[in-house]
Amino acid sequence: MSNCTDSLPIICIDFKKSRFRIHKNTLRMLGNPDYIQLLVNPHENILAIKRSIREDRLAHFVQLERFPAKNSYELYSNSLASTLLQNNQHLHHGSSYRFYGSLNTTHGIALFCLNNAVPISPNECEEVAI
């Protein structure tokens, strides 16, 4: 991976498995939060990962210590994947995509424009060395 993308948040979405793979480096950029939220702005076509707290009922608990060898944290959501596919004609059900985002450290949020999908070939490894 180039130095340019080392400083960018990355998320990979596998629509076949409804898997959202958030790279550890992205979580580090957010301050290694214990809880995160996935947010969607359908009007701007943006997916966001936001630091959250335990009391937030929409937050996901990030248990990175249980998976020390992995380079990413994975979430599965059929409903979120279906919603993203319905709102984005350029994304396809059986495909996987990588998204490079931007970071707003003040608000603890990583933003990913869904229009900037980078297709991942079936032979390409989705893990990124960190």
N, C-alpha and C positions, 0 to 999 in steps of 0.2 A: 504494500500500500504506500502511496506517495505521501510525502510530508504535508502536502496541501490538504489531503483528506484526513490526516491524523487530527487536525484541529476542528473537524466538522462533526456534528452529531450524525449518527447513521442508524437507520432502522431498515430492516428487511421484512417484507410481507410475502408470505407464501399463501396465495389464495386457494390453492388446492387443498391445503391442510388447515386453512384459517389460522395460520401461525404468524405472530408478530414477534420478530426477533430484534430486541433492543441491544445494541452492542454495549459492552461494559464501559467503553470509553465515553459513550454518550451519558451513561449514568454517573461516571466520574465528573464529567463536565457540569452535571446538575448537583454535584456535591454528595454523591453516593446516598441518595435518599432511601429511607426504609419503606416509603410508600410513594406510589406514583399514580397519576390519572392519565388516561388516554382521552383526548378531547378532539372533536371534529367540528370544523367550521365548513359546512357544505356550500355556503355562498362564496367563500374565498378559496375553496378546495384545499384546505389545510388540515393536516393531522398534527396534533401537538402532544408532547409528553411533558407533564407538569409535576414538580415536586408536590407531595401532598402529606397529609397527617393521618394517623391511625383513626381518628374520630370521623373522618370523611367516609361515608358509606360507599362511595364510588371509587375509592382508592384500592389499588392492588399492592399487596405486601411483596416486597422484593427480597428474596432470600438468596442472595448471591453466595453466602458462606456455605450453603448446601451444595453448590456446584462450582468449586474453586477451579476446576480444570477447563470449564467452558469459557468462551469468549463473549458470551451474550446471555441475556435473560429472555426467556420465552413466555409469551402469553398466547392463549388460544381463545378465539371468539368467532363463532359462526355468524352471529348477528352483526358484529362490527365489519367483518369481511364482506358480508352480503350488502350492507349499506354502502360501503365504499365502492363496490362493484356497480351498484345501481346508479350511483352519482357520477361515475367516471367511465365514459365509453371507451377510453383508451386502455383501460385495465381489463385483463381477461382472467376468467375463473381458474384455469389450469396453470397459470403462470406465477412466477416469483419476480419480485422487483426490489431493488435497493433504492433508498431515498437518502440523499444528503441534505441536511437541514442547516438551520441557523440557530444560534443560541441567544437567549435573553437572560443573562445571569441575574439581573435585577429582580425579575419575576420568577426565576427558576423554571424556565420553560424552553423546550426545544421545539422548533417549528419545522414542519416538512411539507413542502408544496407537492401535492399529489400529481400535479401536471408534469413534474420533473422526474418521472419514474425511469429508472435504469433497469432494463430487463436482465435477469440472471439466467444464463443458459443452464440447462439441466446438468451439464458436466462440470460447471463451475462450483467450487466450494463456497458456501455462503458464509463460513466463518472468516473473520478478519483477524489476523494476528495482532495482538495488542501488547 
